[in-house]
Each structure stands twice: as structure tokens, then as C-alpha cells.
């Protein structure tokens, strides 16, 4: 059975959170969210907004590429969900999201380097 991007996101959040020794309550507290929100993400009952994915990825130090492209067989392929997300955005909004992704990746690199 092929996993959906939401399944992969849920699995990535749960595995990374557990590997860091955080409970759902701990992660929710760090992100100022309700613990049920984290639980809903992890079991695939909720489809988080892009901004929420960015916050979780930043907090757990998850590569956004790992989240966005994990569901594709081709390393440089873009999933339909990502294409649909950006199709409904203006070029300016898309540029802001891409810029934010790059900033988060740079912050992650700096954190791991020193």
C-alpha cells in the first residue's frame, strides 16, 4: 500500500518526536498548541497548514525536503499535493513560502554545525 504525503508527514513527526525523547504534550507545549492537535497530526486525522508544518519541522529539526518529497519515487519530483498547494497561491505568496523554507533550512544547518 502506498503511503500518502499526510501518512509520511505523520510518521516523520512521530518518529522524530520520539527519537528526541519528547512526548506529544512536550511538543505541543513548545509550539503553543493543544496536545490533541499533535496527536491528530500523528495519526493522520488532521492535515496541518503549511505554516504549522514549518513550525514543527523547525522545532524537530526535520528537513522540509524530507517532508515534501518523501512520498515520491523520484528524488526531484514534486508531489501533486505540493503542486496543488502552490497552484492556489500567487507568485508572491509562493516566493514567500519558498523563502521561508530556505530560511528554516539555513537555521537548521547553523544549529547542526555549531
N, C-alpha and C positions, 0 to 999 in steps of 0.2 A: 504494500500500500504506500503510495506517495504521500509524503507529508506536505501540508500546506505551509506557506510562509508564516502563518499565525501559529501553527504547531511548532515550527522550528524556533520562532521567537519565544514561545512559552517554554520550550525545553532549554533553550540557551539561558534565559533568565533564571530558571530554577536551578540548573546545574551550576551556573556561575555563582549564584547567591549561596548555595550550599557549600561550594568549594571555598568560599570566603568566610564560611562559618557564621553567616547571617541567617536569622530567622525571617519569615515573612514580615513579622512585626518590626524587626530591626530595620529592614529595608524600607518599609512603609514610613517609619519614623524619620529616617534620613531624608526621605523625599517629601515629607509632609503630606502623605497620602493615607487613606484608610487601608488597614491590613487586608480587608476583603478585596480591595482593588488589586493588590499584588496577587492574592490567591486567584482571582478571576483571570488575570493575565496568564498565570502559570498553568491553569487547567484549560485555557483556550476559550473561556466563556466571554471574554471581553477583547475587543480589538482596540488597542490603545492608539491615541492620536500620535502623530509624528513627534510632537514636542515631548510627549511622555516617553516615547522610545528613546529620544535623545538624552533625557534626564536619567533614565535607567541605565542606558549604555555608559554614560559618563560616570555614574556612581559605581557601577560594577566593572568599569574599565573593559567594556566589550567593544570590539571593533564594529563600527557601523557596517562595514563591508560584510562582516560575518553574519549580521542580521539580514541585510538587504539581499545578499547574493547566495546565501546558504541553500536556498531551495532550487537553485538551477544546476544543471549538469555541466554547463559551460561556464568557466570562470569569469568571463567578461560579459556574460549575458545578463540582461535586465529582466526581472520578473514582471509579469503582467500587472501585479499589484503596484509595483513601483511606477510603471508606465502610466497606469490609471491615476495614481496619486498626482503625478506631475502634469498629466494631461488636463486636470481640472484647475491648475494653477496658472497665474500669469507668468511671463518670463521673469519678471522682477521677484515674484514670490519664490519661484524655483531657484533663482540665483541666491536668495537669502537662505533657503534651506541647504543648498549645496555649500554655501559659505559657512554656515553653522556646523555642518558635518565636518568640514575641513578644520575648523577651529577646535572642535572636540577631539579630532584625531591628533592634532598637534599638541593639545593639552595632555592627551594620553601618552604620547611619545615622550614628552618632557617629564611626566611623572615617572615613567619606567626607566628613563635614562638617569635620573638623579633627583 
